[in-house]
Amino acid sequence: MQIPVIKKLVENYSVEELENAEFCLMEEKELPFEVEGKDDGEILTHLIAAGWIIEKMEKDDIPFPKALRAYTEKVRSSISS
């Protein structure tokens, strides 16, 4: 997971655009825009993280750093469970 890649996605795309790219990736179709990542798993992680963060920012009216922190806490908690 690369935070600069996620930040770029959050700044440049909507949740709908990210979900569409996720669908394209899952269907093995060409992505509508470039997403950096060493493999499809990392690309998928970036797309999912960016969508989640945008929704969190809008829902809670918080800036990117706080939403990113909430996302990383969620991931850590799921890994340690």
C-alpha angles and dihedrals in degrees: 000000000000115000095203090056092050091047091052091051092048091051096046110033141049125234088254092054091048092049090050090052089048090053091049091051092050091048091048091242127139113279116245090230137014118274118186118229140126092242142355091275093058092044089052090049091053093049094048093045093049092050092048092048093050091051091048092049091051096042096047098028092233133142125256097263093056093045090048090051090051090050094049090048089052091051093047092049093051091049094049095047 
